[in-house]
């Protein structure tokens, strides 16, 4: 399925608000932790305006999803209980996080270690 036709058929937040399950029309389902979503938020606060400005965010192991707000037909804004609310998660970005979850998470853990930060 091409990225322009990718859309979620279900977004489900777990009862403890620590996990988001996304099911796409392609049949793929991904479980994404609130921690991963928070530290990899597509917001300028986290990603910066260039790769050099990207921030490694630590200390979010216990973060939870407070709210999800639809953004048009292409994304959702996730509000976290630490008040971070500027990340607009497109369907393609959520699919990428799910598809590449293990590699992205391993790279994140390596960055934390390298910078002396903790989860």
N, C-alpha and C positions, 0 to 999 in steps of 0.2 A: 504494500500500500504506500502511495507517495505521501510525503509529509503534508501536502495541502489537503489531503482527504482524511487525515488522522484526527479523530475526535474521541473524547471519552464517552462511554456509555454509562459509566458509574464512577463517582468519586465518593468514597466512604471513609469517614474518620472513625477510628476506633473509640470505644467507650471511654478509655483513659486519655484520649486526645493525643496519644504519643505516636500514632501511625496513620498514614493515609494510604488506602488501597485505591489504585486507579485501574480501571478496566477500559480498554480501547476497542473501537469498532474493528480493529484488526484481529481481535481475540486475545491480545496480550494483556496480562494483568501484572501489575507491579505493586509491591509493598514498599513504601518509603517511610522511613522514620521521620518524626518531626525534627529531630536533631539534624539529620542530613538535609532536610528541606531548609532549615534555618541557616545552617552554615554554608550552604550552597545557593542561598537566595540570589535570584538574578538582579537584585537591587543594585543601584550605584553605590550604596553604602558598603556592600560586600564586594561586588565585582569591580568597582571603580569605573573610570571612563576609558581605561586601557588595561591590558594584561599586567603591566607593571604596577598599577594602582590597586590590584586585587588584594583584599585583606583576608588573612587566615583568622577565622573566628573560633575562639575556644570557649570553654565553660558553658556549653549549651546542652549537655547530656540530659538534663531534666526539663528542657523546654517542651511546651505542649502547643497544640493548635487551638487557638481561642475562637477563630472564626474563619470562614471562607466566603469570599465575595466574588460573584461572577463578574468578568470583564468582557463585555461583548460576547461574541461566539468563539473567541479564540484563546481565552485564558481565565485564570482564577487568581485573585489576590488573597494570599494567605496571611492572616494576622496571627501572630504568636503571642503567648502569654508574657513574653518579655517586652512587649509593646512594639516589636519590629513589625511593620506593616506596609513596607514599600516594595516588596517583591511581587512582580507580576509574572506568574508561572504560566507560560504558554503551554498548549497541549504538546507541542514538539519538545519543549524543554523538559516537561514531566516525563515524556517517553524516553528522552535521552538519559535522564537521571535513572530511570528504571532499567534501561538496556545496559548502561555502563556502570551500574551501581557498585559492583565490587571493585573495579579499577578506580573509580572516583573516590570511593571510601578509603581504599588503601593509600592513595595519593594524599588525601586529607590527613590521615593518621601519620604519614611520613612527615608532612609539613608541620603538624603539631609537635612532633618529636624534635624536628630540626630547630624549631623556634622556642622550644622549652615551654610549650603551652599544654594544657590538659583539656580533656573533654569536659 
